[in-house]
Amino acid sequence: SKVLLTGGSGFIAAHVLKVLLDRGYSVVTTVRSAAKGDQIVAAHGDAVKGRLSYVIVGDIAQEGAFDEAVRSTPPFRYVVHTASPFPTSVDDPVRDLLDPAIKGTTGILKAIKAYAPTVERVVITSSFAAMVGGGKSVGGAPPVYDESAWNPVTWDEAVADKTKSYRGSKTLAERAAWDFVANEKPAFDISTICPPLVFGPVAAEQPFAGLASLNTSNQRIRDIVQGVHVNDTIIHSPGSSLFTDVRDLALAHVRALEVPAAGGQRFFVTTGLYSCKNIVEIVRASHPELASRLPKDLQDDLPADVYGYDNSRAQQVLGIQFRPLEESIADTVTSLLKLGA
Ligand code: NDP
């Protein structure tokens, strides 16, 4: 079968692409430049010749951006939409985050409905960001998150408060996708994948611009490895105390295409809790040569009242067996050292 994968140059998408190619799919990926497209195709080499190509989609927020990309011969059976900005900071929340996230999502769904009638399922990369603040709390206990949780953030809050803009972009984009399906009743169904902070090795085939522009979610591990925190007594977790590994997440995306029961479902793809103290201890054990770069006496940074999580749907419906934090961190560090950390 043939798959359209948006944002193939990204950290997560590079792993989704590997899983798709390993499982025999033909893939067309969208990228913003020919340079990145050429790099991806070259990196995968002759083994996938004839099964991998790219199309350029410059600005996903633009009306009709995907109208050409969704048309292909032979036609697509599946679409995986990962392209969405996840920067460390933005100037203009609407231009830099909300428009590409929301219009990018509705734009590709509209294009598929209009021009790609053979598409059966669209898997969309959403986020735990679209759930935060919506966890259910019983009797004053910390909330427990599952797929029923929705971030209550509004458009106005996401525009006015830059600390809410990324989470707003993911929440409103995912809502727009479910609304599209409810209102437009397209021939395809959708699945959304909601990961928290994603760790894991950088795929060798990903166009890589250097450690300074490493994907946002691995930056904390990069900083620890590079000795940035050597004198610290506490390192606060960025944003989320939950993580998952990029390889498990990539498999979840592909299983969500393949498993009939995944259609119409949202998946909370999370392994479990982590703390920065855990990360440092794992690095100390897995890479003893880095000891001099690591802080010695860290306090625990996991809040005592941290929320709970329920990842049973991802395990049961998608069959994901999550790899432990130890493996995820050790492999990330090995990857970052190879890249020059
Ligand atoms: P990356 O920054 O590595 O990848 C983002 C991808 O989206 C790149 O291919 C990028 O293209 C593309 N993209 C970003 N903005 C635009 C735009 N305006 N127009 C066209 N393409 C764009 O991040 P990740 O791989 O981490 O993120 C991928 C997806 O996963 C996103 O939807 C993100 O919200 C989601 N996610 C990530 C989490 C994480 O912890 N990493 C957690 C939860 C969700 P280019 O290479 O040209 O910049």
Residues whose N, C-alpha, C, O or C-beta is under 5 A from the ligand:
A	BS01	NDP	G7 G8 S9 G10 F11 I12 A13 R32 V57 G58 D59 I60 T82 A83 S84 P85 F86 P100 T125 S126 S127 F128 P195 P196 L197 V198 N215 S217
